[in-house]
């Protein structure tokens, strides 16, 4: 929050000066919101303390000139976060009643407080979005992770039961991937995983869930896809991978890098999400056993 020199001077005059050592807490989450604090010197950090022995989570840092604890003063509530001195700092401690009175007198201060809260909400929304995205994304391939796939599969099966729509899944496995890793090393193997992920993402329909199932396995969740539709997509992906010029692909047992796939559809092949995954996995195994570089399921 950028406060005018006049407001800063008035707030400073209202406050009692206090000093804090590095890492000393100005207050803790849950403490009474009986004062606001104007930072005169030093830097403070706003923290969330989860408890249960977990380390505090840094929300943001604030420099000299920042006003903190103002909402608790205005609302008469307990502190919603902890504040700790990142460096040795000096503050002006403004009693809650005195702070409420100056806010009533100074419309410009009230406007500053309003825009500060808007900015904090925006910042928090971005932070939550980034955290959520990180939690559901595979760090190597940037596809969804296994946990998110299972959550969505459960929800989509429930929806399909109500609407009567089909749901298909495709499980892919990179053929002879261990042999590739052993020959070329894990960094080159990771390049293959990332490129296959790009092919899967680029080939899928809008709204499909494309996830890394684990290791060298991938899965696609296709809402509304009938068996033949799912097989056609799976075969298209298999063909794209087969024709991709992977570095080192010529050293594979088949002379190129390939994938095998298993397709299953609800409710044709399964009665619930667990049996749907099991059926697709069994068909993937059949594709492997039949010679690899093929797709089994979807009536084909």
N, C-alpha and C positions, 0 to 999 in steps of 0.2 A: 504494500500500500504506500503510495506517495503522498505524504502529508505536507501541507504548506509549512513554511518556517513559522508562521504565526501560531498555527495549531500545535506544532512541536514545542514551541516556547510555552504555551499555555498548559499543555499536558505535563511538561517537565516541572513547571511551577507547582502543579497540584500533587506531584509525586514525592515520595520519600526515596532518596537514593540508597541503593543497596548494591553490594558487589558479590560476585559468585566466582568460585574457582573453576578451573577446567574440570568438566565431567560432573560438576555439582548440579543437582536438580533444583530448578526454580519452583516447580511443583510436580506432583504425580497425578496420573489419571485417577479420578474419583475424589480428589481434594476439593474443598469448597471453592467456588468461584467468587472469592471476596475481593479480588483486585485485578486490575489490568496491569500490564507492564510495557513500558516504552524502553526499547533497547537503546542505550546511549553509546556504549562501546562494546566490541566483541561480537561473536556469532553464537546464536543458540540453535538447537535442533528440536523439532517437534517429533515425538516418538509415540508409537503404539506399543504397549507392553502386553503381549499375549498371555504371560504367566506360564505356569507349569514348567519353569526352568528354561523357557525359550528366550532367545536373545531379542531385545527390543527391535522394532521395525522402524527405520527412518522414513518419515513422511515428507519432510522438507526442512531446509535450513533457512534462517532469517538473519539479515545483516543489521547493522546500526540504523536506527530510524524506523524500524518496524514496530508495530503495535501488536501485542499478543494477549490472549485471554479476554478479549473484549466481549465475545459472545456470552461467555459464562457470567460476566458481570451484568450484561443487559437482561439476560434471561433468569438470573438467580439460580443457575443450575451448577452441578458439580463439573469438574474438568473432564473433557472428553478425550484428552490426550496428555501425555507427560511432556515437560519442557526441560531440557538439560543444556547447560553451558558447554558448547563445543570448544570454546576458548574461554579464558578468563574474561568476564564481562561485567558491565556496570549497567544497571537499569534504574528507571524511575518507577516506583511501586505506587500505583494510583488506586485509592480505595474505590470500591464498587459504586457507592452512592455518589461520590464526587464525579466519577466517570459518567454515570447516568445523567447527571445534571449538565455536564458539558455537551453531551450528545443532544440533549433537548435544546440547548442554546445555539448550537452550531449546526446549521443545516448542511454546510459543506463537509463537516466531519461525518455526518450521517450518510451523505452521498458517497463519501469515500469508503465507508464501511460496507455499503450496499455493493459497490463494484468489486470490492475485495472478496466478498463472499461469492459473487458470480464467478470470479476468476478461480477461486478455490474449488468450487463445484466442477468447473470445466477441467481443471488439473486432475482432480480426483477421479473424474469419469474416464479420462485418458489413461490414468494409472491402473484403474480397475480393468479397463478393456485390455491393456497390455498384459496384465497379470493373468487374466482369464485366457487370453489367446495362448500365452506361454504354457499354461497348465494343460491345454487340450491339444497341443501341437508337438509332433516329433521333431526334436531339435536338429537332426541330420537332414531329413528330407523336406521339412516344412509341411508335410501332410498331417492330417489329424492323427492322434495316437490311438492305441488300442482301447483305452478307457473311454474316450469320447465315442468311438465307434459302438461299443457295447451299450452305452447309454442311449444313443440315438436309435440303435436297432430295437431296443426294448420299446421305446416310444412309438416308433414307426409301425411295429407289429400291432401295438394296441390300436393305432389309428386305422390300420388296414382291416382289422377285425370289424370296426364300425362302418367303414366305407365299402368294403368288399374289393378294394384295390389289391393288386398283387405287389409283392416285394421280392426282388431278386438280389442275391449277393454273389460276388465273384471273388474267389480267393486265388491269388497268383503266387507262385514260388519261382525264384530264379533257378534254372537248372544248373546243377554242378557248381553252385556258388562257392562251396568250400574249396573245390579244386582251383577255382579262379583266385580266391584269396591266398591260398597256399603258394601259388605260382607268382602272383603279382603283388601281393602284400595288401594290408588293410586299407591304406590310403586310396589305392586304385579301386579296391572293392567298394569303398565309400562313394567314389565317383560313379560307379555303376549303379549303386542304390539311388543316388540322387538323379541320375539320368532316367532310370526306369520310373521313378516317381514323377518326373516331368512328363513323361509319355502318358502315364496313367491320368494325370491331371488334365493334360491337353486333350485327351481322347474322351473324357467323361462328359456327361451332359450337365447342364446347369442344374444345380440342386443336388447332384449326387454327392455322397460322402465317400471320399477317397482317403484311406488310412493305411498307415504302416501297421501290419498285424503283428510283426515281431521278426527280428533277424532279417532274412531275405524274403519274407512273405508280406504281401499287400492284400488289401480287401477293398472292394467297392460295394456300397449299399445303394441300390437303385430302386427308389420308390416308384411304383406304377409300371415297372418293367415286367412284361410277360416273359416266359422262358425263352422264346425265340429271340426277343429283343435283347435279352441279357447275353445269350450266346453270340449273337452277331457283334455286340460290343466287345465281348471278351476275345473273339477271334480277330477282330480288327486290332486290338491292342497286342495280341500275340504276334500278329503279322508285322506290326510296326517295330516291336522289339527285335524280331528276327532279322529285319532289314536294316536295323540301326548299326552303324559302324563303330562298335565299342573298341577302344584301345585294348589290345590283348584278347579280343573275342575269338580270333582265329586259332588260339591255342586251346580253346575249349574242346571237350571230347567230340562235340558235333561240328566242330570247325567254326562255330559262331556262338554268340551268347543268346540264349533263348529262355522262355518262360513256359510253365505249364499252368493250367487253370482248371478250377472246379466251379460249376455253376449250380445254384439251387434256388428254388422259388417258393415263397409262401403264398397261398396254402397248398399248392400242388405237391410239393415235396416234403413239407414239414408242418407241424401243428403249432409250433412256437419258435421263439428266437433261438433257443438252444439247439433244437433239432435241425433248424435251418443251417446254422453254422456247422453242425456235425455232418450234415449231408454234403454241403459244399466241400468240406475238408476231405471226406471220403472220396469224392469225385476227383479232387486234386490228386489224391494218392493213386487213384486208378489211372489218371493221365500220366503220372510219373511211371507207374508200373508198365503202362502200354508203350513206353518209349520216349516220353517227354516231348516238349515242344508241340503241345496239343491242348485242346480244351474239351472237357467232358461235362455234360449236363445240358439243360435247356432243350431236351428232346433230341440232341445230336450226339 
